[in-house]
Every structure is written in structure tokens, then in C-alpha cells.
Amino acid sequence: MSVRDEIEAALAEKFAPSLLEVIDESQQHYGHAGWREGGNTHFRIRISAPALAGLNRVAQHRAINEALQAQFDAGLHALAIEVK
């Protein structure tokens, strides 16, 4: 399973989102910190989920980062989060 698929599966399981986009932006960060050959280091997610609706932005980001802790531990370097 790719890192993108792992992120998508973890967020779908945790939040049951009505909208979920996981975009690998690793190539845009070529030569920057955390980048490595083969990508899978920098992602953007767009998500809309009732479970996130009542939380402020900091709490939303914390919840998402906690749901993806295994991916961060495995080498995910950066995550841009857009909660709709």
C-alpha cells in the first residue's frame, strides 16, 4: 500500500469524511528538508468531516496529525491540511 493510500485509509477510518483528497506534493519540495528519492514525504489533504466540524483549527490539525502518527513515524515529513 502506498503512503498516499495509507493516509487515505487512516483518515477515512477515523473521520468518515464526506470529502477527502490526498495529494502527493513531494516533487514540489525537491532538495528541501525531508525530501527523499521516490517522494512520499510531502502531502496535502483536503477533508470535510462532521467529526472535525465543531473543533477549532488547532484541534482539527491535532486530530488529523494524531490519526496519521504511524505515517509520520514511517517518514512522512510534511502535511498541509485544508479542512472544508
N, C-alpha and C positions, 0 to 999 in steps of 0.2 A: 504494500500500500504506500502511495506517495505521501509526502509530508502534507501536501495540499489536501489529499483525501483524508488523512488523519485529523487535520484541523476541522474539516467539514463534518466528519463523523462525530468528533468530540462536542462541537458546538450544537449540532443537531440533537444529540442525545441529551445534553444539559439544558438547552433552552427551547427546543421545539420551535424554531423560528418560522415566521411566515415569509421572510426574505433572508437569504443567505448567499453571499457571493464571497468566494475566496480567490484572491488574485495574487499570483506569484510575481513580485516586483524585483526579484533578486538581480536580474540583469541590469536594472537601472542603478544598482549600487556597486557595480564592478569597481574593484580597487578600494572600496571603503571598508571600514571596520566591520568585521563579522562576515564579510563576503567570502565564499569559497567556491572553488570549481564545481560546477554542477548545480549551483543555485540552491533552492530550498532553504534560504536563510532570511529573506525579507518578504513579508506578505501584507496585503491589505485585506481587511474584511469589511463587508457591509452587511449589517444584520438588523432585523426588526423582529422583536420577540416580546410577547406580553410580560415575561419574567423580568425583562430589563426596563419596562416602561415606567415603573414607579421609582426608579433609582436615579440619583444624580450622576453626572458624567464620571466622576471619580469612582463611584461604586460600580457603575456599569463596566468600566475598564478593569477594575479589580476582579470582578466576577468572571469576565472573559479570560483574563490572564490566568486566574486560578484554574479554569476549565482546561487550559492549554499548558499546564505546568509540565506534563510529560514531554510535550513537543519542545518547550524551552530547554528542558534538561537534555534533550537529544540534539540540540544545536540550532533551534530556531533563534535567530538573533534579534529580529525587529518585527513589530506588528503595528500597523496603522489601523485604527478602529474607527469606523463610522457607524454609529447607532442611529437608525432611522425611526 
